[in-house]
Amino acid sequence: MVFCTVAVLELQSFVMTDQKKENKIAEFCGNVELCRLTEQVVFSDPYKVSEYNRCTSPYLDADAETVRNDNGLKIEVAELKSKFCERAQALIHGDLHTGSLMVTHDSTQVIDPEFSFYGPMGFDIGAFIGNLILAYFSQDGHADQANDRKSYKVWILKTITETWNLFHQKFLALWDEHKDGPGEAYLPEIYNNTELQQLVKKKYMKELFEDTLGFGAAKMIRRIVGVAHVEDFESIKDVAKRADCERQALNCAKKLLKERRNIKSIEEVVSTIEQVQLQ
């Protein structure tokens, strides 16, 4: 998450001047086609009949139809699509997931940056966390007598928690480090006392957390009833069992998307994941 933290902070208006920020945005404004593709496959196709959609049929046909008929879900997705199209917060990867990260004990490399553009920072963080949640729900489909996958599921939930908490901690530390820099978003002449500065940070991080959950959930839905699924589910040979795992993940995604404003911490997210699996 250090990659995410540094990347999203780079463009913040409290780190650079407004003019420099606009120049940075202009460098990536030509990536129209791939941004348009993301808008289509994440925020549009899963909520209508589309030739590109695919699900584990016939087991999930009714679930896919429920998504297409869920007005509340569509309202939330419309808000996220608007943010994706209009909010140039930071340079984001645009397709960040566990398959985009190459990790060793000494380094972390991020590959496949062709979707990069200046957009809402919660999109990258949410996509990564959403991918971990999908991996969690797939484990029961791979469990057998030799390996019940329980310890791995515990590790995934721990990783979800650590991912957000580390990002949160590092982001605020970098914010403090650059508080006297050239940025124009929070001018010292205006935000001139500790209480006000803390209120600003609290509000900012609350909205970022909600965006993270929303974008992550939207990416999860796309991976189940839209195009381009994940190998975690696709490799489950028992189709009925695969559908059961996907249905749990889909229900979790819908819950996170609709209720994200009432979720106060990443620990509550983990509790939600566990509760959905018990249902």
Phi and psi in degrees as GROMACS dihedral restraints (atoms count N, CA, C in turn):
[ dihedral_restraints ]
;  ai    aj    ak    al  type     phi  dphi    fc
    3     4     5     6     1   -61.8    20    10
    4     5     6     7     1   -39.6    20    10
    6     7     8     9     1   -55.8    20    10
    7     8     9    10     1   -50.3    20    10
    9    10    11    12     1   -59.2    20    10
   10    11    12    13     1   -44.3    20    10
   12    13    14    15     1   -62.6    20    10
   13    14    15    16     1   -49.0    20    10
   15    16    17    18     1   -65.6    20    10
   16    17    18    19     1   -42.1    20    10
   18    19    20    21     1   -64.5    20    10
   19    20    21    22     1   -46.1    20    10
   21    22    23    24     1   -72.8    20    10
   22    23    24    25     1   -28.7    20    10
   24    25    26    27     1   -74.7    20    10
   25    26    27    28     1   -26.9    20    10
   27    28    29    30     1   -55.3    20    10
   28    29    30    31     1   -38.4    20    10
   30    31    32    33     1   -92.5    20    10
   31    32    33    34     1    -8.4    20    10
   33    34    35    36     1   -57.3    20    10
   34    35    36    37     1   142.1    20    10
   36    37    38    39     1   -68.5    20    10
   37    38    39    40     1   -10.1    20    10
   39    40    41    42     1   -94.0    20    10
   40    41    42    43     1     5.7    20    10
   42    43    44    45     1  -112.3    20    10
   43    44    45    46     1   -35.2    20    10
   45    46    47    48     1  -130.8    20    10
   46    47    48    49     1   163.2    20    10
   48    49    50    51     1   -67.7    20    10
   49    50    51    52     1   158.3    20    10
   51    52    53    54     1   -60.8    20    10
   52    53    54    55     1   -37.9    20    10
   54    55    56    57     1   -65.2    20    10
   55    56    57    58     1   -43.6    20    10
   57    58    59    60     1   -64.5    20    10
   58    59    60    61     1   -37.0    20    10
   60    61    62    63     1   -61.7    20    10
   61    62    63    64     1   -46.2    20    10
   63    64    65    66     1   -63.7    20    10
   64    65    66    67     1   -36.7    20    10
   66    67    68    69     1   -64.8    20    10
   67    68    69    70     1   -39.1    20    10
   69    70    71    72     1   -64.6    20    10
   70    71    72    73     1   -43.4    20    10
   72    73    74    75     1   -60.1    20    10
   73    74    75    76     1   -41.2    20    10
   75    76    77    78     1   -62.6    20    10
   76    77    78    79     1   -28.5    20    10
   78    79    80    81     1   -63.0    20    10
   79    80    81    82     1   -28.7    20    10
   81    82    83    84     1  -113.4    20    10
   82    83    84    85     1     8.6    20    10
   84    85    86    87     1   -71.4    20    10
   85    86    87    88     1    -9.8    20    10
   87    88    89    90     1   -84.8    20    10
   88    89    90    91     1    -3.1    20    10
   90    91    92    93     1   -82.5    20    10
   91    92    93    94     1    52.5    20    10
   93    94    95    96     1   -71.2    20    10
   94    95    96    97     1   -44.5    20    10
   96    97    98    99     1   -64.1    20    10
   97    98    99   100     1   -42.9    20    10
   99   100   101   102     1   -74.5    20    10
  100   101   102   103     1   -31.8    20    10
  102   103   104   105     1   -64.7    20    10
  103   104   105   106     1   -41.7    20    10
  105   106   107   108     1   -62.4    20    10
  106   107   108   109     1   -38.5    20    10
  108   109   110   111     1   -62.9    20    10
  109   110   111   112     1   -43.2    20    10
  111   112   113   114     1   -62.4    20    10
  112   113   114   115     1   -44.2    20    10
  114   115   116   117     1   -56.2    20    10
  115   116   117   118     1   -40.6    20    10
  117   118   119   120     1   -69.6    20    10
  118   119   120   121     1   -52.3    20    10
  120   121   122   123     1   -80.3    20    10
  121   122   123   124     1   -23.1    20    10
  123   124   125   126     1   -96.2    20    10
  124   125   126   127     1   -43.0    20    10
  126   127   128   129     1  -107.9    20    10
  127   128   129   130     1    -6.9    20    10
  129   130   131   132     1  -122.1    20    10
  130   131   132   133     1   -61.3    20    10
  132   133   134   135     1   -55.4    20    10
  133   134   135   136     1   -42.6    20    10
  135   136   137   138     1   -63.3    20    10
  136   137   138   139     1   -15.3    20    10
  138   139   140   141     1  -106.3    20    10
  139   140   141   142     1    14.8    20    10
  141   142   143   144     1  -151.3    20    10
  142   143   144   145     1   170.4    20    10
  144   145   146   147     1   -74.4    20    10
  145   146   147   148     1   122.7    20    10
  147   148   149   150     1  -139.6    20    10
  148   149   150   151     1   142.8    20    10
  150   151   152   153     1   -65.0    20    10
  151   152   153   154     1   -18.5    20    10
  153   154   155   156     1   -89.7    20    10
  154   155   156   157     1   -15.2    20    10
  156   157   158   159     1   -70.6    20    10
  157   158   159   160     1   149.7    20    10
  159   160   161   162     1  -152.2    20    10
  160   161   162   163     1   142.1    20    10
  162   163   164   165     1  -143.1    20    10
  163   164   165   166     1   173.0    20    10
  165   166   167   168     1   -75.9    20    10
  166   167   168   169     1    87.3    20    10
  168   169   170   171     1   -89.0    20    10
  169   170   171   172     1   145.6    20    10
  171   172   173   174     1   -89.4    20    10
  172   173   174   175     1     0.9    20    10
  174   175   176   177     1   -62.1    20    10
  175   176   177   178     1   -35.4    20    10
  177   178   179   180     1  -107.6    20    10
  178   179   180   181     1    11.6    20    10
  180   181   182   183     1   -58.7    20    10
  181   182   183   184     1   -45.1    20    10
  183   184   185   186     1   -67.5    20    10
  184   185   186   187     1   -35.6    20    10
  186   187   188   189     1   -66.0    20    10
  187   188   189   190     1   -40.9    20    10
  189   190   191   192     1   -64.6    20    10
  190   191   192   193     1   -39.2    20    10
  192   193   194   195     1   -66.3    20    10
  193   194   195   196     1   -36.9    20    10
  195   196   197   198     1   -61.6    20    10
  196   197   198   199     1   -40.4    20    10
  198   199   200   201     1   -61.4    20    10
  199   200   201   202     1   -43.5    20    10
  201   202   203   204     1   -67.5    20    10
  202   203   204   205     1   -22.3    20    10
  204   205   206   207     1  -105.0    20    10
  205   206   207   208     1     7.2    20    10
  207   208   209   210     1   -90.6    20    10
  208   209   210   211     1    98.6    20    10
  210   211   212   213     1   -63.2    20    10
  211   212   213   214     1   -40.0    20    10
  213   214   215   216     1   -62.2    20    10
  214   215   216   217     1   -39.8    20    10
  216   217   218   219     1   -64.6    20    10
  217   218   219   220     1   -42.0    20    10
  219   220   221   222     1   -64.0    20    10
  220   221   222   223     1   -37.4    20    10
  222   223   224   225     1   -63.7    20    10
  223   224   225   226     1   -42.9    20    10
  225   226   227   228     1   -66.5    20    10
  226   227   228   229     1   -40.6    20    10
  228   229   230   231     1   -67.1    20    10
  229   230   231   232     1   -35.1    20    10
  231   232   233   234     1   -61.2    20    10
  232   233   234   235     1   -39.8    20    10
  234   235   236   237     1   -64.9    20    10
  235   236   237   238     1   -42.3    20    10
  237   238   239   240     1   -66.5    20    10
  238   239   240   241     1   -39.8    20    10
  240   241   242   243     1   -62.3    20    10
  241   242   243   244     1   -40.6    20    10
  243   244   245   246     1   -60.9    20    10
  244   245   246   247     1   -43.8    20    10
  246   247   248   249     1   -64.6    20    10
  247   248   249   250     1   -40.8    20    10
  249   250   251   252     1   -61.1    20    10
  250   251   252   253     1   -40.7    20    10
  252   253   254   255     1   -78.8    20    10
  253   254   255   256     1   -29.5    20    10
  255   256   257   258     1  -115.3    20    10
  256   257   258   259     1   -14.5    20    10
  258   259   260   261     1  -105.6    20    10
  259   260   261   262     1    99.4    20    10
  261   262   263   264     1   -91.2    20    10
  262   263   264   265     1    72.5    20    10
  264   265   266   267     1   -78.5    20    10
  265   266   267   268     1   -43.0    20    10
  267   268   269   270     1  -158.7    20    10
  268   269   270   271     1   163.6    20    10
  270   271   272   273     1   -73.8    20    10
  271   272   273   274     1   115.5    20    10
  273   274   275   276     1  -115.2    20    10
  274   275   276   277     1   157.6    20    10
  276   277   278   279     1   -68.9    20    10
  277   278   279   280     1   -42.8    20    10
  279   280   281   282     1    92.5    20    10
  280   281   282   283     1   -15.8    20    10
  282   283   284   285     1  -152.0    20    10
  283   284   285   286     1    45.1    20    10
  285   286   287   288     1   -80.1    20    10
  286   287   288   289     1   122.3    20    10
  288   289   290   291     1  -151.6    20    10
  289   290   291   292     1   178.9    20    10
  291   292   293   294     1   -61.9    20    10
  292   293   294   295     1   -25.5    20    10
  294   295   296   297     1   -78.3    20    10
  295   296   297   298     1    -8.6    20    10
  297   298   299   300     1   -93.6    20    10
  298   299   300   301     1    -3.0    20    10
  300   301   302   303     1  -112.4    20    10
  301   302   303   304     1   127.3    20    10
  303   304   305   306     1  -110.2    20    10
  304   305   306   307     1   114.8    20    10
  306   307   308   309     1  -121.9    20    10
  307   308   309   310     1   134.3    20    10
  309   310   311   312     1  -125.5    20    10
  310   311   312   313     1  -179.4    20    10
  312   313   314   315     1   -65.8    20    10
  313   314   315   316     1   -22.9    20    10
  315   316   317   318     1  -105.9    20    10
  316   317   318   319     1   -19.0    20    10
  318   319   320   321     1  -156.6    20    10
  319   320   321   322     1   163.3    20    10
  321   322   323   324     1  -129.6    20    10
  322   323   324   325     1   127.0    20    10
  324   325   326   327     1  -117.4    20    10
  325   326   327   328     1   140.3    20    10
  327   328   329   330     1  -111.4    20    10
  328   329   330   331     1   128.3    20    10
  330   331   332   333     1  -114.5    20    10
  331   332   333   334     1   175.0    20    10
  333   334   335   336     1    57.0    20    10
  334   335   336   337     1    62.3    20    10
  336   337   338   339     1   -89.7    20    10
  337   338   339   340     1    16.4    20    10
  339   340   341   342     1   -65.9    20    10
  340   341   342   343     1   -17.7    20    10
  342   343   344   345     1   -90.2    20    10
  343   344   345   346     1     4.3    20    10
  345   346   347   348     1   -62.0    20    10
  346   347   348   349     1   140.0    20    10
  348   349   350   351     1  -166.0    20    10
  349   350   351   352     1   176.8    20    10
  351   352   353   354     1   -91.8    20    10
  352   353   354   355     1   112.6    20    10
  354   355   356   357     1  -147.9    20    10
  355   356   357   358     1  -163.2    20    10
  357   358   359   360     1   -73.8    20    10
  358   359   360   361     1   127.4    20    10
  360   361   362   363     1   -64.1    20    10
  361   362   363   364     1   -27.1    20    10
  363   364   365   366     1   -65.1    20    10
  364   365   366   367     1   -15.7    20    10
  366   367   368   369     1   -66.1    20    10
  367   368   369   370     1   -46.3    20    10
  369   370   371   372     1   -67.6    20    10
  370   371   372   373     1   -49.1    20    10
  372   373   374   375     1   -63.0    20    10
  373   374   375   376     1   -42.6    20    10
  375   376   377   378     1   -64.5    20    10
  376   377   378   379     1   -40.7    20    10
  378   379   380   381     1   -61.4    20    10
  379   380   381   382     1   -41.5    20    10
  381   382   383   384     1   -66.9    20    10
  382   383   384   385     1   -46.6    20    10
  384   385   386   387     1   -65.6    20    10
  385   386   387   388     1   -40.5    20    10
  387   388   389   390     1   -59.3    20    10
  388   389   390   391     1   -38.4    20    10
  390   391   392   393     1   -65.0    20    10
  391   392   393   394     1   -37.3    20    10
  393   394   395   396     1   -66.3    20    10
  394   395   396   397     1   -38.5    20    10
  396   397   398   399     1   -65.1    20    10
  397   398   399   400     1   -41.0    20    10
  399   400   401   402     1   -59.9    20    10
  400   401   402   403     1   -42.8    20    10
  402   403   404   405     1   -61.0    20    10
  403   404   405   406     1   -39.1    20    10
  405   406   407   408     1   -60.4    20    10
  406   407   408   409     1   -50.1    20    10
  408   409   410   411     1   -70.3    20    10
  409   410   411   412     1   -17.9    20    10
  411   412   413   414     1   -79.4    20    10
  412   413   414   415     1   -17.5    20    10
  414   415   416   417     1   -63.5    20    10
  415   416   417   418     1   -36.8    20    10
  417   418   419   420     1   -63.3    20    10
  418   419   420   421     1   -26.5    20    10
  420   421   422   423     1   -73.7    20    10
  421   422   423   424     1   -17.4    20    10
  423   424   425   426     1  -104.2    20    10
  424   425   426   427     1    -9.4    20    10
  426   427   428   429     1   -67.9    20    10
  427   428   429   430     1   146.4    20    10
  429   430   431   432     1  -148.3    20    10
  430   431   432   433     1  -173.9    20    10
  432   433   434   435     1   -64.3    20    10
  433   434   435   436     1   -29.7    20    10
  435   436   437   438     1   -78.1    20    10
  436   437   438   439     1   -26.7    20    10
  438   439   440   441     1  -152.1    20    10
  439   440   441   442     1   108.8    20    10
  441   442   443   444     1   -81.9    20    10
  442   443   444   445     1    -3.3    20    10
  444   445   446   447     1    67.6    20    10
  445   446   447   448     1     6.4    20    10
  447   448   449   450     1   -64.5    20    10
  448   449   450   451     1   -42.7    20    10
  450   451   452   453     1   -66.6    20    10
  451   452   453   454     1   -35.0    20    10
  453   454   455   456     1   -68.1    20    10
  454   455   456   457     1   -38.4    20    10
  456   457   458   459     1   -63.3    20    10
  457   458   459   460     1   -39.6    20    10
  459   460   461   462     1   -61.7    20    10
  460   461   462   463     1   -41.9    20    10
  462   463   464   465     1   -63.6    20    10
  463   464   465   466     1   -40.9    20    10
  465   466   467   468     1   -62.4    20    10
  466   467   468   469     1   -45.6    20    10
  468   469   470   471     1   -62.7    20    10
  469   470   471   472     1   -38.5    20    10
  471   472   473   474     1   -63.9    20    10
  472   473   474   475     1   -39.7    20    10
  474   475   476   477     1   -67.3    20    10
  475   476   477   478     1   -38.7    20    10
  477   478   479   480     1   -59.5    20    10
  478   479   480   481     1   -46.9    20    10
  480   481   482   483     1   -62.8    20    10
  481   482   483   484     1   -47.1    20    10
  483   484   485   486     1   -67.0    20    10
  484   485   486   487     1   -33.9    20    10
  486   487   488   489     1   -59.5    20    10
  487   488   489   490     1   -52.5    20    10
  489   490   491   492     1   -68.4    20    10
  490   491   492   493     1   -44.6    20    10
  492   493   494   495     1   -63.5    20    10
  493   494   495   496     1   -39.0    20    10
  495   496   497   498     1   -66.9    20    10
  496   497   498   499     1   -43.6    20    10
  498   499   500   501     1   -59.4    20    10
  499   500   501   502     1   -48.5    20    10
  501   502   503   504     1   -56.8    20    10
  502   503   504   505     1   -47.6    20    10
  504   505   506   507     1   -64.1    20    10
  505   506   507   508     1   -47.3    20    10
  507   508   509   510     1   -68.3    20    10
  508   509   510   511     1   -39.6    20    10
  510   511   512   513     1   -62.2    20    10
  511   512   513   514     1   -47.3    20    10
  513   514   515   516     1   -66.3    20    10
  514   515   516   517     1   -34.8    20    10
  516   517   518   519     1   -64.1    20    10
  517   518   519   520     1   -41.7    20    10
  519   520   521   522     1   -69.7    20    10
  520   521   522   523     1   -34.9    20    10
  522   523   524   525     1   -58.5    20    10
  523   524   525   526     1   -48.6    20    10
  525   526   527   528     1   -62.2    20    10
  526   527   528   529     1   -38.1    20    10
  528   529   530   531     1   -63.2    20    10
  529   530   531   532     1   -32.5    20    10
  531   532   533   534     1  -104.2    20    10
  532   533   534   535     1    12.2    20    10
  534   535   536   537     1   -63.0    20    10
  535   536   537   538     1   -24.7    20    10
  537   538   539   540     1  -103.3    20    10
  538   539   540   541     1    17.7    20    10
  540   541   542   543     1   -81.8    20    10
  541   542   543   544     1  -165.8    20    10
  543   544   545   546     1   -81.8    20    10
  544   545   546   547     1    -0.9    20    10
  546   547   548   549     1   -59.5    20    10
  547   548   549   550     1   150.7    20    10
  549   550   551   552     1  -114.0    20    10
  550   551   552   553     1     1.0    20    10
  552   553   554   555     1   -70.6    20    10
  553   554   555   556     1   -43.1    20    10
  555   556   557   558     1  -125.7    20    10
  556   557   558   559     1    77.3    20    10
  558   559   560   561     1   -64.1    20    10
  559   560   561   562     1   133.7    20    10
  561   562   563   564     1   -57.1    20    10
  562   563   564   565     1   -29.2    20    10
  564   565   566   567     1   -67.4    20    10
  565   566   567   568     1   -22.3    20    10
  567   568   569   570     1  -100.8    20    10
  568   569   570   571     1   -50.4    20    10
  570   571   572   573     1   -94.3    20    10
  571   572   573   574     1    73.5    20    10
  573   574   575   576     1  -108.4    20    10
  574   575   576   577     1    18.9    20    10
  576   577   578   579     1  -147.1    20    10
  577   578   579   580     1   155.9    20    10
  579   580   581   582     1   -61.5    20    10
  580   581   582   583     1   -40.6    20    10
  582   583   584   585     1   -61.3    20    10
  583   584   585   586     1   -45.5    20    10
  585   586   587   588     1   -65.6    20    10
  586   587   588   589     1   -40.9    20    10
  588   589   590   591     1   -61.8    20    10
  589   590   591   592     1   -40.1    20    10
  591   592   593   594     1   -67.7    20    10
  592   593   594   595     1   -37.8    20    10
  594   595   596   597     1   -64.3    20    10
  595   596   597   598     1   -40.9    20    10
  597   598   599   600     1   -61.8    20    10
  598   599   600   601     1   -46.8    20    10
  600   601   602   603     1   -62.9    20    10
  601   602   603   604     1   -42.5    20    10
  603   604   605   606     1   -61.7    20    10
  604   605   606   607     1   -45.2    20    10
  606   607   608   609     1   -65.2    20    10
  607   608   609   610     1   -42.3    20    10
  609   610   611   612     1   -62.6    20    10
  610   611   612   613     1   -47.2    20    10
  612   613   614   615     1   -71.3    20    10
  613   614   615   616     1   -30.3    20    10
  615   616   617   618     1   -63.4    20    10
  616   617   618   619     1   -46.4    20    10
  618   619   620   621     1   -66.6    20    10
  619   620   621   622     1   -38.4    20    10
  621   622   623   624     1   -64.3    20    10
  622   623   624   625     1   -39.5    20    10
  624   625   626   627     1   -63.9    20    10
  625   626   627   628     1   -43.2    20    10
  627   628   629   630     1   -64.5    20    10
  628   629   630   631     1   -40.5    20    10
  630   631   632   633     1   -63.0    20    10
  631   632   633   634     1   -41.2    20    10
  633   634   635   636     1   -58.9    20    10
  634   635   636   637     1   -46.7    20    10
  636   637   638   639     1   -66.2    20    10
  637   638   639   640     1   -40.8    20    10
  639   640   641   642     1   -65.2    20    10
  640   641   642   643     1   -50.2    20    10
  642   643   644   645     1   -66.0    20    10
  643   644   645   646     1   -38.6    20    10
  645   646   647   648     1   -61.7    20    10
  646   647   648   649     1   -42.8    20    10
  648   649   650   651     1   -65.4    20    10
  649   650   651   652     1   -40.9    20    10
  651   652   653   654     1   -62.7    20    10
  652   653   654   655     1   -39.1    20    10
  654   655   656   657     1   -66.5    20    10
  655   656   657   658     1   -37.1    20    10
  657   658   659   660     1   -62.5    20    10
  658   659   660   661     1   -45.4    20    10
  660   661   662   663     1   -60.6    20    10
  661   662   663   664     1   -43.5    20    10
  663   664   665   666     1   -59.3    20    10
  664   665   666   667     1   -37.6    20    10
  666   667   668   669     1   -75.4    20    10
  667   668   669   670     1    -8.5    20    10
  669   670   671   672     1  -110.4    20    10
  670   671   672   673     1   -42.1    20    10
  672   673   674   675     1  -119.3    20    10
  673   674   675   676     1     5.8    20    10
  675   676   677   678     1  -112.0    20    10
  676   677   678   679     1  -142.2    20    10
  678   679   680   681     1  -103.8    20    10
  679   680   681   682     1   156.5    20    10
  681   682   683   684     1    63.9    20    10
  682   683   684   685     1    80.9    20    10
  684   685   686   687     1   -82.3    20    10
  685   686   687   688     1  -178.7    20    10
  687   688   689   690     1  -109.2    20    10
  688   689   690   691     1   148.0    20    10
  690   691   692   693     1   -65.4    20    10
  691   692   693   694     1   -26.8    20    10
  693   694   695   696     1   -52.4    20    10
  694   695   696   697     1   -42.1    20    10
  696   697   698   699     1   -88.2    20    10
  697   698   699   700     1   -42.7    20    10
  699   700   701   702     1   -59.9    20    10
  700   701   702   703     1   -28.1    20    10
  702   703   704   705     1   -84.5    20    10
  703   704   705   706     1     0.0    20    10
  705   706   707   708     1   -78.3    20    10
  706   707   708   709     1   113.5    20    10
  708   709   710   711     1   -71.9    20    10
  709   710   711   712     1   -36.0    20    10
  711   712   713   714     1   -75.1    20    10
  712   713   714   715     1   107.8    20    10
  714   715   716   717     1   -64.0    20    10
  715   716   717   718     1   -40.8    20    10
  717   718   719   720     1   -64.3    20    10
  718   719   720   721     1   -40.7    20    10
  720   721   722   723     1   -66.9    20    10
  721   722   723   724     1   -39.8    20    10
  723   724   725   726     1   -58.6    20    10
  724   725   726   727     1   -45.0    20    10
  726   727   728   729     1   -62.8    20    10
  727   728   729   730     1   -38.7    20    10
  729   730   731   732     1   -61.5    20    10
  730   731   732   733     1   -43.5    20    10
  732   733   734   735     1   -64.9    20    10
  733   734   735   736     1   -43.5    20    10
  735   736   737   738     1   -64.9    20    10
  736   737   738   739     1   -37.9    20    10
  738   739   740   741     1   -63.1    20    10
  739   740   741   742     1   -41.6    20    10
  741   742   743   744     1   -61.6    20    10
  742   743   744   745     1   -44.0    20    10
  744   745   746   747     1   -63.8    20    10
  745   746   747   748     1   -40.2    20    10
  747   748   749   750     1   -64.1    20    10
  748   749   750   751     1   -43.7    20    10
  750   751   752   753     1   -63.5    20    10
  751   752   753   754     1   -38.1    20    10
  753   754   755   756     1   -64.7    20    10
  754   755   756   757     1   -44.3    20    10
  756   757   758   759     1   -61.1    20    10
  757   758   759   760     1   -44.1    20    10
  759   760   761   762     1   -63.4    20    10
  760   761   762   763     1   -39.3    20    10
  762   763   764   765     1   -66.4    20    10
  763   764   765   766     1   -45.3    20    10
  765   766   767   768     1   -63.5    20    10
  766   767   768   769     1   -40.7    20    10
  768   769   770   771     1   -65.3    20    10
  769   770   771   772     1   -44.3    20    10
  771   772   773   774     1   -77.8    20    10
  772   773   774   775     1   -30.9    20    10
  774   775   776   777     1  -109.1    20    10
  775   776   777   778     1    12.2    20    10
  777   778   779   780     1   -60.3    20    10
  778   779   780   781     1   -29.9    20    10
  780   781   782   783     1   -71.8    20    10
  781   782   783   784     1   -17.7    20    10
  783   784   785   786     1   -98.4    20    10
  784   785   786   787     1    -2.9    20    10
  786   787   788   789     1   -92.5    20    10
  787   788   789   790     1   122.6    20    10
  789   790   791   792     1   -97.6    20    10
  790   791   792   793     1   -16.8    20    10
  792   793   794   795     1  -152.7    20    10
  793   794   795   796     1   163.4    20    10
  795   796   797   798     1   -68.1    20    10
  796   797   798   799     1   -26.9    20    10
  798   799   800   801     1   -64.9    20    10
  799   800   801   802     1   -35.1    20    10
  801   802   803   804     1   -67.5    20    10
  802   803   804   805     1   -33.6    20    10
  804   805   806   807     1   -62.1    20    10
  805   806   807   808     1   -47.0    20    10
  807   808   809   810     1   -60.8    20    10
  808   809   810   811     1   -41.2    20    10
  810   811   812   813     1   -62.0    20    10
  811   812   813   814     1   -39.9    20    10
  813   814   815   816     1   -62.3    20    10
  814   815   816   817     1   -43.8    20    10
  816   817   818   819     1   -58.4    20    10
  817   818   819   820     1   -47.0    20    10
  819   820   821   822     1   -65.9    20    10
  820   821   822   823     1   -38.9    20    10
  822   823   824   825     1   -66.0    20    10
  823   824   825   826     1   -41.2    20    10
  825   826   827   828     1   -61.7    20    10
  826   827   828   829     1   -40.2    20    10
  828   829   830   831     1   -68.8    20    10
  829   830   831   832     1   -24.9    20    10
  831   832   833   834     1   -80.5    20    10
  832   833   834   835     1   -15.6    20    10
